[in-house]
Amino acid sequence: MIYTVLAAPSLAYLLILAYGWHLRFPFLDRRPFNCVVCLSAWTGILLFLMPEVISQGVAAFAISGIIGKILYNNIN
């Protein structure tokens, strides 16, 4: 459960603000795909309904991406 709570906003932040996927793919430039809060909520629901192995894999990807960005910004 805690993985879902941490992974949903982390994944939304990475996809929207770090990678800018809604700018690369114009058909995704609408809610919930260009709104961090909206995408976090929908991602949280999807991660909650997925098997735990997939949820933990997505959580590891998203949370490590956020931690890497924080460390990169603090070091530079």
Phi and psi restraints in degrees (range 20) as a CNS / XPLOR table:
assign (resid 1 and name C) (resid 2 and name N)
       (resid 2 and name CA) (resid 2 and name C) 1.0 -67.1 20.0 2
assign (resid 2 and name N) (resid 2 and name CA)
       (resid 2 and name C) (resid 3 and name N) 1.0 -30.7 20.0 2
assign (resid 2 and name C) (resid 3 and name N)
       (resid 3 and name CA) (resid 3 and name C) 1.0 -61.9 20.0 2
assign (resid 3 and name N) (resid 3 and name CA)
       (resid 3 and name C) (resid 4 and name N) 1.0 -41.1 20.0 2
assign (resid 3 and name C) (resid 4 and name N)
       (resid 4 and name CA) (resid 4 and name C) 1.0 -63.8 20.0 2
assign (resid 4 and name N) (resid 4 and name CA)
       (resid 4 and name C) (resid 5 and name N) 1.0 -43.0 20.0 2
assign (resid 4 and name C) (resid 5 and name N)
       (resid 5 and name CA) (resid 5 and name C) 1.0 -65.8 20.0 2
assign (resid 5 and name N) (resid 5 and name CA)
       (resid 5 and name C) (resid 6 and name N) 1.0 -36.4 20.0 2
assign (resid 5 and name C) (resid 6 and name N)
       (resid 6 and name CA) (resid 6 and name C) 1.0 -83.3 20.0 2
assign (resid 6 and name N) (resid 6 and name CA)
       (resid 6 and name C) (resid 7 and name N) 1.0 -34.6 20.0 2
assign (resid 6 and name C) (resid 7 and name N)
       (resid 7 and name CA) (resid 7 and name C) 1.0 -76.4 20.0 2
assign (resid 7 and name N) (resid 7 and name CA)
       (resid 7 and name C) (resid 8 and name N) 1.0 -36.2 20.0 2
assign (resid 7 and name C) (resid 8 and name N)
       (resid 8 and name CA) (resid 8 and name C) 1.0 -61.1 20.0 2
assign (resid 8 and name N) (resid 8 and name CA)
       (resid 8 and name C) (resid 9 and name N) 1.0 -54.3 20.0 2
assign (resid 8 and name C) (resid 9 and name N)
       (resid 9 and name CA) (resid 9 and name C) 1.0 -69.2 20.0 2
assign (resid 9 and name N) (resid 9 and name CA)
       (resid 9 and name C) (resid 10 and name N) 1.0 -30.9 20.0 2
assign (resid 9 and name C) (resid 10 and name N)
       (resid 10 and name CA) (resid 10 and name C) 1.0 -64.4 20.0 2
assign (resid 10 and name N) (resid 10 and name CA)
       (resid 10 and name C) (resid 11 and name N) 1.0 -45.0 20.0 2
assign (resid 10 and name C) (resid 11 and name N)
       (resid 11 and name CA) (resid 11 and name C) 1.0 -66.6 20.0 2
assign (resid 11 and name N) (resid 11 and name CA)
       (resid 11 and name C) (resid 12 and name N) 1.0 -41.3 20.0 2
assign (resid 11 and name C) (resid 12 and name N)
       (resid 12 and name CA) (resid 12 and name C) 1.0 -63.4 20.0 2
assign (resid 12 and name N) (resid 12 and name CA)
       (resid 12 and name C) (resid 13 and name N) 1.0 -42.5 20.0 2
assign (resid 12 and name C) (resid 13 and name N)
       (resid 13 and name CA) (resid 13 and name C) 1.0 -62.3 20.0 2
assign (resid 13 and name N) (resid 13 and name CA)
       (resid 13 and name C) (resid 14 and name N) 1.0 -45.7 20.0 2
assign (resid 13 and name C) (resid 14 and name N)
       (resid 14 and name CA) (resid 14 and name C) 1.0 -62.3 20.0 2
assign (resid 14 and name N) (resid 14 and name CA)
       (resid 14 and name C) (resid 15 and name N) 1.0 -46.1 20.0 2
assign (resid 14 and name C) (resid 15 and name N)
       (resid 15 and name CA) (resid 15 and name C) 1.0 -68.4 20.0 2
assign (resid 15 and name N) (resid 15 and name CA)
       (resid 15 and name C) (resid 16 and name N) 1.0 -39.1 20.0 2
assign (resid 15 and name C) (resid 16 and name N)
       (resid 16 and name CA) (resid 16 and name C) 1.0 -89.1 20.0 2
assign (resid 16 and name N) (resid 16 and name CA)
       (resid 16 and name C) (resid 17 and name N) 1.0 -53.7 20.0 2
assign (resid 16 and name C) (resid 17 and name N)
       (resid 17 and name CA) (resid 17 and name C) 1.0 -88.4 20.0 2
assign (resid 17 and name N) (resid 17 and name CA)
       (resid 17 and name C) (resid 18 and name N) 1.0 -35.8 20.0 2
assign (resid 17 and name C) (resid 18 and name N)
       (resid 18 and name CA) (resid 18 and name C) 1.0 -84.8 20.0 2
assign (resid 18 and name N) (resid 18 and name CA)
       (resid 18 and name C) (resid 19 and name N) 1.0 -46.8 20.0 2
assign (resid 18 and name C) (resid 19 and name N)
       (resid 19 and name CA) (resid 19 and name C) 1.0 -93.3 20.0 2
assign (resid 19 and name N) (resid 19 and name CA)
       (resid 19 and name C) (resid 20 and name N) 1.0 -23.7 20.0 2
assign (resid 19 and name C) (resid 20 and name N)
       (resid 20 and name CA) (resid 20 and name C) 1.0 61.0 20.0 2
assign (resid 20 and name N) (resid 20 and name CA)
       (resid 20 and name C) (resid 21 and name N) 1.0 43.6 20.0 2
assign (resid 20 and name C) (resid 21 and name N)
       (resid 21 and name CA) (resid 21 and name C) 1.0 -66.4 20.0 2
assign (resid 21 and name N) (resid 21 and name CA)
       (resid 21 and name C) (resid 22 and name N) 1.0 -26.4 20.0 2
assign (resid 21 and name C) (resid 22 and name N)
       (resid 22 and name CA) (resid 22 and name C) 1.0 -74.0 20.0 2
assign (resid 22 and name N) (resid 22 and name CA)
       (resid 22 and name C) (resid 23 and name N) 1.0 -18.7 20.0 2
assign (resid 22 and name C) (resid 23 and name N)
       (resid 23 and name CA) (resid 23 and name C) 1.0 -85.7 20.0 2
assign (resid 23 and name N) (resid 23 and name CA)
       (resid 23 and name C) (resid 24 and name N) 1.0 -30.6 20.0 2
assign (resid 23 and name C) (resid 24 and name N)
       (resid 24 and name CA) (resid 24 and name C) 1.0 -76.4 20.0 2
assign (resid 24 and name N) (resid 24 and name CA)
       (resid 24 and name C) (resid 25 and name N) 1.0 -32.6 20.0 2
assign (resid 24 and name C) (resid 25 and name N)
       (resid 25 and name CA) (resid 25 and name C) 1.0 -118.9 20.0 2
assign (resid 25 and name N) (resid 25 and name CA)
       (resid 25 and name C) (resid 26 and name N) 1.0 98.8 20.0 2
assign (resid 25 and name C) (resid 26 and name N)
       (resid 26 and name CA) (resid 26 and name C) 1.0 -59.8 20.0 2
assign (resid 26 and name N) (resid 26 and name CA)
       (resid 26 and name C) (resid 27 and name N) 1.0 -26.9 20.0 2
assign (resid 26 and name C) (resid 27 and name N)
       (resid 27 and name CA) (resid 27 and name C) 1.0 -70.5 20.0 2
assign (resid 27 and name N) (resid 27 and name CA)
       (resid 27 and name C) (resid 28 and name N) 1.0 -11.8 20.0 2
assign (resid 27 and name C) (resid 28 and name N)
       (resid 28 and name CA) (resid 28 and name C) 1.0 -96.0 20.0 2
assign (resid 28 and name N) (resid 28 and name CA)
       (resid 28 and name C) (resid 29 and name N) 1.0 5.2 20.0 2
assign (resid 28 and name C) (resid 29 and name N)
       (resid 29 and name CA) (resid 29 and name C) 1.0 -84.5 20.0 2
assign (resid 29 and name N) (resid 29 and name CA)
       (resid 29 and name C) (resid 30 and name N) 1.0 59.7 20.0 2
assign (resid 29 and name C) (resid 30 and name N)
       (resid 30 and name CA) (resid 30 and name C) 1.0 -154.5 20.0 2
assign (resid 30 and name N) (resid 30 and name CA)
       (resid 30 and name C) (resid 31 and name N) 1.0 162.0 20.0 2
assign (resid 30 and name C) (resid 31 and name N)
       (resid 31 and name CA) (resid 31 and name C) 1.0 -67.1 20.0 2
assign (resid 31 and name N) (resid 31 and name CA)
       (resid 31 and name C) (resid 32 and name N) 1.0 143.3 20.0 2
assign (resid 31 and name C) (resid 32 and name N)
       (resid 32 and name CA) (resid 32 and name C) 1.0 -89.8 20.0 2
assign (resid 32 and name N) (resid 32 and name CA)
       (resid 32 and name C) (resid 33 and name N) 1.0 6.8 20.0 2
assign (resid 32 and name C) (resid 33 and name N)
       (resid 33 and name CA) (resid 33 and name C) 1.0 -81.0 20.0 2
assign (resid 33 and name N) (resid 33 and name CA)
       (resid 33 and name C) (resid 34 and name N) 1.0 -12.8 20.0 2
assign (resid 33 and name C) (resid 34 and name N)
       (resid 34 and name CA) (resid 34 and name C) 1.0 -117.7 20.0 2
assign (resid 34 and name N) (resid 34 and name CA)
       (resid 34 and name C) (resid 35 and name N) 1.0 15.4 20.0 2
assign (resid 34 and name C) (resid 35 and name N)
       (resid 35 and name CA) (resid 35 and name C) 1.0 -126.2 20.0 2
assign (resid 35 and name N) (resid 35 and name CA)
       (resid 35 and name C) (resid 36 and name N) 1.0 119.0 20.0 2
assign (resid 35 and name C) (resid 36 and name N)
       (resid 36 and name CA) (resid 36 and name C) 1.0 -62.1 20.0 2
assign (resid 36 and name N) (resid 36 and name CA)
       (resid 36 and name C) (resid 37 and name N) 1.0 -42.7 20.0 2
assign (resid 36 and name C) (resid 37 and name N)
       (resid 37 and name CA) (resid 37 and name C) 1.0 -65.7 20.0 2
assign (resid 37 and name N) (resid 37 and name CA)
       (resid 37 and name C) (resid 38 and name N) 1.0 -45.5 20.0 2
assign (resid 37 and name C) (resid 38 and name N)
       (resid 38 and name CA) (resid 38 and name C) 1.0 -64.4 20.0 2
assign (resid 38 and name N) (resid 38 and name CA)
       (resid 38 and name C) (resid 39 and name N) 1.0 -46.4 20.0 2
assign (resid 38 and name C) (resid 39 and name N)
       (resid 39 and name CA) (resid 39 and name C) 1.0 -66.7 20.0 2
assign (resid 39 and name N) (resid 39 and name CA)
       (resid 39 and name C) (resid 40 and name N) 1.0 -32.9 20.0 2
assign (resid 39 and name C) (resid 40 and name N)
       (resid 40 and name CA) (resid 40 and name C) 1.0 -61.8 20.0 2
assign (resid 40 and name N) (resid 40 and name CA)
       (resid 40 and name C) (resid 41 and name N) 1.0 -43.9 20.0 2
assign (resid 40 and name C) (resid 41 and name N)
       (resid 41 and name CA) (resid 41 and name C) 1.0 -64.3 20.0 2
assign (resid 41 and name N) (resid 41 and name CA)
       (resid 41 and name C) (resid 42 and name N) 1.0 -48.0 20.0 2
assign (resid 41 and name C) (resid 42 and name N)
       (resid 42 and name CA) (resid 42 and name C) 1.0 -67.5 20.0 2
assign (resid 42 and name N) (resid 42 and name CA)
       (resid 42 and name C) (resid 43 and name N) 1.0 -37.2 20.0 2
assign (resid 42 and name C) (resid 43 and name N)
       (resid 43 and name CA) (resid 43 and name C) 1.0 -66.1 20.0 2
assign (resid 43 and name N) (resid 43 and name CA)
       (resid 43 and name C) (resid 44 and name N) 1.0 -39.0 20.0 2
assign (resid 43 and name C) (resid 44 and name N)
       (resid 44 and name CA) (resid 44 and name C) 1.0 -60.3 20.0 2
assign (resid 44 and name N) (resid 44 and name CA)
       (resid 44 and name C) (resid 45 and name N) 1.0 -42.4 20.0 2
assign (resid 44 and name C) (resid 45 and name N)
       (resid 45 and name CA) (resid 45 and name C) 1.0 -64.3 20.0 2
assign (resid 45 and name N) (resid 45 and name CA)
       (resid 45 and name C) (resid 46 and name N) 1.0 -45.2 20.0 2
assign (resid 45 and name C) (resid 46 and name N)
       (resid 46 and name CA) (resid 46 and name C) 1.0 -64.2 20.0 2
assign (resid 46 and name N) (resid 46 and name CA)
       (resid 46 and name C) (resid 47 and name N) 1.0 -41.7 20.0 2
assign (resid 46 and name C) (resid 47 and name N)
       (resid 47 and name CA) (resid 47 and name C) 1.0 -66.7 20.0 2
assign (resid 47 and name N) (resid 47 and name CA)
       (resid 47 and name C) (resid 48 and name N) 1.0 -33.3 20.0 2
assign (resid 47 and name C) (resid 48 and name N)
       (resid 48 and name CA) (resid 48 and name C) 1.0 -66.7 20.0 2
assign (resid 48 and name N) (resid 48 and name CA)
       (resid 48 and name C) (resid 49 and name N) 1.0 -34.5 20.0 2
assign (resid 48 and name C) (resid 49 and name N)
       (resid 49 and name CA) (resid 49 and name C) 1.0 -86.3 20.0 2
assign (resid 49 and name N) (resid 49 and name CA)
       (resid 49 and name C) (resid 50 and name N) 1.0 -15.2 20.0 2
assign (resid 49 and name C) (resid 50 and name N)
       (resid 50 and name CA) (resid 50 and name C) 1.0 -78.7 20.0 2
assign (resid 50 and name N) (resid 50 and name CA)
       (resid 50 and name C) (resid 51 and name N) 1.0 161.6 20.0 2
assign (resid 50 and name C) (resid 51 and name N)
       (resid 51 and name CA) (resid 51 and name C) 1.0 -61.0 20.0 2
assign (resid 51 and name N) (resid 51 and name CA)
       (resid 51 and name C) (resid 52 and name N) 1.0 152.7 20.0 2
assign (resid 51 and name C) (resid 52 and name N)
       (resid 52 and name CA) (resid 52 and name C) 1.0 -63.3 20.0 2
assign (resid 52 and name N) (resid 52 and name CA)
       (resid 52 and name C) (resid 53 and name N) 1.0 -32.3 20.0 2
assign (resid 52 and name C) (resid 53 and name N)
       (resid 53 and name CA) (resid 53 and name C) 1.0 -63.1 20.0 2
assign (resid 53 and name N) (resid 53 and name CA)
       (resid 53 and name C) (resid 54 and name N) 1.0 -43.8 20.0 2
assign (resid 53 and name C) (resid 54 and name N)
       (resid 54 and name CA) (resid 54 and name C) 1.0 -68.5 20.0 2
assign (resid 54 and name N) (resid 54 and name CA)
       (resid 54 and name C) (resid 55 and name N) 1.0 -42.1 20.0 2
assign (resid 54 and name C) (resid 55 and name N)
       (resid 55 and name CA) (resid 55 and name C) 1.0 -60.4 20.0 2
assign (resid 55 and name N) (resid 55 and name CA)
       (resid 55 and name C) (resid 56 and name N) 1.0 -42.0 20.0 2
assign (resid 55 and name C) (resid 56 and name N)
       (resid 56 and name CA) (resid 56 and name C) 1.0 -70.5 20.0 2
assign (resid 56 and name N) (resid 56 and name CA)
       (resid 56 and name C) (resid 57 and name N) 1.0 -33.5 20.0 2
assign (resid 56 and name C) (resid 57 and name N)
       (resid 57 and name CA) (resid 57 and name C) 1.0 -66.2 20.0 2
assign (resid 57 and name N) (resid 57 and name CA)
       (resid 57 and name C) (resid 58 and name N) 1.0 -44.2 20.0 2
assign (resid 57 and name C) (resid 58 and name N)
       (resid 58 and name CA) (resid 58 and name C) 1.0 -65.2 20.0 2
assign (resid 58 and name N) (resid 58 and name CA)
       (resid 58 and name C) (resid 59 and name N) 1.0 -39.8 20.0 2
assign (resid 58 and name C) (resid 59 and name N)
       (resid 59 and name CA) (resid 59 and name C) 1.0 -62.6 20.0 2
assign (resid 59 and name N) (resid 59 and name CA)
       (resid 59 and name C) (resid 60 and name N) 1.0 -42.3 20.0 2
assign (resid 59 and name C) (resid 60 and name N)
       (resid 60 and name CA) (resid 60 and name C) 1.0 -62.8 20.0 2
assign (resid 60 and name N) (resid 60 and name CA)
       (resid 60 and name C) (resid 61 and name N) 1.0 -41.7 20.0 2
assign (resid 60 and name C) (resid 61 and name N)
       (resid 61 and name CA) (resid 61 and name C) 1.0 -62.8 20.0 2
assign (resid 61 and name N) (resid 61 and name CA)
       (resid 61 and name C) (resid 62 and name N) 1.0 -51.1 20.0 2
assign (resid 61 and name C) (resid 62 and name N)
       (resid 62 and name CA) (resid 62 and name C) 1.0 -70.6 20.0 2
assign (resid 62 and name N) (resid 62 and name CA)
       (resid 62 and name C) (resid 63 and name N) 1.0 -46.0 20.0 2
assign (resid 62 and name C) (resid 63 and name N)
       (resid 63 and name CA) (resid 63 and name C) 1.0 -68.5 20.0 2
assign (resid 63 and name N) (resid 63 and name CA)
       (resid 63 and name C) (resid 64 and name N) 1.0 -38.9 20.0 2
assign (resid 63 and name C) (resid 64 and name N)
       (resid 64 and name CA) (resid 64 and name C) 1.0 -67.7 20.0 2
assign (resid 64 and name N) (resid 64 and name CA)
       (resid 64 and name C) (resid 65 and name N) 1.0 -32.5 20.0 2
assign (resid 64 and name C) (resid 65 and name N)
       (resid 65 and name CA) (resid 65 and name C) 1.0 -64.8 20.0 2
assign (resid 65 and name N) (resid 65 and name CA)
       (resid 65 and name C) (resid 66 and name N) 1.0 -41.0 20.0 2
assign (resid 65 and name C) (resid 66 and name N)
       (resid 66 and name CA) (resid 66 and name C) 1.0 -68.4 20.0 2
assign (resid 66 and name N) (resid 66 and name CA)
       (resid 66 and name C) (resid 67 and name N) 1.0 -43.7 20.0 2
assign (resid 66 and name C) (resid 67 and name N)
       (resid 67 and name CA) (resid 67 and name C) 1.0 -63.5 20.0 2
assign (resid 67 and name N) (resid 67 and name CA)
       (resid 67 and name C) (resid 68 and name N) 1.0 -39.8 20.0 2
assign (resid 67 and name C) (resid 68 and name N)
       (resid 68 and name CA) (resid 68 and name C) 1.0 -62.3 20.0 2
assign (resid 68 and name N) (resid 68 and name CA)
       (resid 68 and name C) (resid 69 and name N) 1.0 -40.7 20.0 2
assign (resid 68 and name C) (resid 69 and name N)
       (resid 69 and name CA) (resid 69 and name C) 1.0 -66.7 20.0 2
assign (resid 69 and name N) (resid 69 and name CA)
       (resid 69 and name C) (resid 70 and name N) 1.0 -40.7 20.0 2
assign (resid 69 and name C) (resid 70 and name N)
       (resid 70 and name CA) (resid 70 and name C) 1.0 -63.0 20.0 2
assign (resid 70 and name N) (resid 70 and name CA)
       (resid 70 and name C) (resid 71 and name N) 1.0 -45.8 20.0 2
assign (resid 70 and name C) (resid 71 and name N)
       (resid 71 and name CA) (resid 71 and name C) 1.0 -65.0 20.0 2
assign (resid 71 and name N) (resid 71 and name CA)
       (resid 71 and name C) (resid 72 and name N) 1.0 -40.8 20.0 2
assign (resid 71 and name C) (resid 72 and name N)
       (resid 72 and name CA) (resid 72 and name C) 1.0 -61.6 20.0 2
assign (resid 72 and name N) (resid 72 and name CA)
       (resid 72 and name C) (resid 73 and name N) 1.0 -44.6 20.0 2
assign (resid 72 and name C) (resid 73 and name N)
       (resid 73 and name CA) (resid 73 and name C) 1.0 -66.7 20.0 2
assign (resid 73 and name N) (resid 73 and name CA)
       (resid 73 and name C) (resid 74 and name N) 1.0 -35.8 20.0 2
assign (resid 73 and name C) (resid 74 and name N)
       (resid 74 and name CA) (resid 74 and name C) 1.0 -73.8 20.0 2
assign (resid 74 and name N) (resid 74 and name CA)
       (resid 74 and name C) (resid 75 and name N) 1.0 -33.9 20.0 2
assign (resid 74 and name C) (resid 75 and name N)
       (resid 75 and name CA) (resid 75 and name C) 1.0 -74.8 20.0 2
assign (resid 75 and name N) (resid 75 and name CA)
       (resid 75 and name C) (resid 76 and name N) 1.0 -40.0 20.0 2
